[in-house]
Amino acid sequence: MANQVGIWIDHREAVLVKLSESGDETVCVDSEFESQPRRDSDHPSGKFEALQVASDSTRERRKIDDLNHFYDDVISHLDQARSLYIFGPGEAKVELRKRVDSKYPAVEKCEIETTDSMTKPQIVAKVSAHFRLKK
């Protein structure tokens, strides 16, 4: 069980680093989210072409559902974490924080930071340094 978890996240993937006395564990979670969903066919034909393209509200609902499924998948890997450190380049970190607040009340402390894209070793080092400095 890891009490401290660091999460680097964007809309494409999340990298979780779980720190515990027995050692560190890294888990990668991929998203199936597409920022620009593709049409079923590139060249709709026929008289009712407009009916073959999903409406904006339908696409937006699908986007929100895909992201919420991704965030729930990330949350499922928290394993009773009490302290979270969420960082990443875009809005995904804020969206995940809101989802954690509503779905995972066991978290006592959650910090957020904006960072650039990072390699997995950089992510592990940043999480380790963050929690080691907090002790």
FENUR-V965816 format. One record per pair of residues at least 4 apart in sequence whose ideal C-beta (glycine too) atoms are under 8 Angstrom apart, sorted by the first residue. I is the first residue (numbers start at 1). GAP is how many residues later the second one is. Records with the same first field share a line. If there is no record, write none. Layout:
I->GAP / GAP
This chain:
1->19 / 78 / 79
2->16 / 17 / 18 / 23 / 77 / 79
3->16 / 17 / 77 / 78 / 79 / 80
4->14 / 15 / 16 / 77 / 78 / 79 / 81 / 127
5->11 / 12 / 13 / 14 / 73 / 74 / 76 / 78 / 79 / 80
6->10 / 11 / 13 / 78 / 79 / 80 / 81 / 117 / 120 / 121 / 124 / 125
7->7 / 8 / 9 / 10 / 67 / 77 / 78 / 79 / 80 / 81 / 86 / 89
8->6 / 7 / 79 / 80 / 107 / 110 / 115 / 118
9->4 / 5 / 6 / 65 / 77 / 78 / 79 / 83 / 84 / 87
10->4 / 78 / 79 / 80 / 82 / 107
11->20 / 22 / 24 / 56 / 59 / 79 / 81
12->18 / 19 / 21
13->15 / 16 / 17 / 18
14->14 / 15 / 17 / 56 / 60 / 78 / 82
15->11 / 12 / 13 / 14 / 105 / 108
16->10 / 11 / 12 / 13 / 58 / 61 / 62
17->7 / 8 / 9 / 106 / 107 / 110 / 111
18->6 / 7 / 8 / 9 / 61 / 63
19->5 / 108 / 109 / 112
20->4 / 5
24->100 / 104
26->94 / 97 / 98
27->50
28->92
29->41 / 44 / 45 / 48
31->35 / 36 / 39
32->34 / 37 / 38
33->30 / 33 / 34 / 37
34->4 / 32
37->17 / 22 / 25 / 26
39->5 / 13 / 14
40->12
41->11
44->5 / 8 / 9
45->4
46->6
48->4
49->4
54->4 / 5 / 8
55->4
56->4
57->4
58->4
59->4
60->4
61->4
62->4
63->4
64->4
65->4
66->4
67->4 / 25 / 28
68->4 / 31
69->4
70->4
71->4 / 24 / 25 / 28 / 29
72->4 / 27 / 31
73->4
74->4 / 22
75->24 / 25 / 28 / 29
78->6 / 26 / 28 / 29
80->26
81->25 / 26
82->24 / 25 / 26 / 27
83->24 / 25 / 26 / 27 / 48
84->16 / 23 / 25 / 26 / 27
85->25 / 26 / 28 / 42 / 45 / 46
86->7 / 10 / 11 / 14 / 24 / 25 / 26 / 27
87->6 / 25 / 26 / 27 / 28 / 39
88->4 / 5 / 26 / 27
89->25 / 26 / 27 / 28
91->4
92->4
93->4 / 19 / 20 / 21
94->4 / 18
95->4
96->4
97->4 / 13 / 15
98->4
99->4
100->4 / 7 / 10
101->4 / 6 / 9
111->19
115->11
118->4 / 5 / 8
119->4
120->4
121->4
122->4
123->4
124->4
125->4
126->4
127->4
128->4
129->4
130->4
131->4
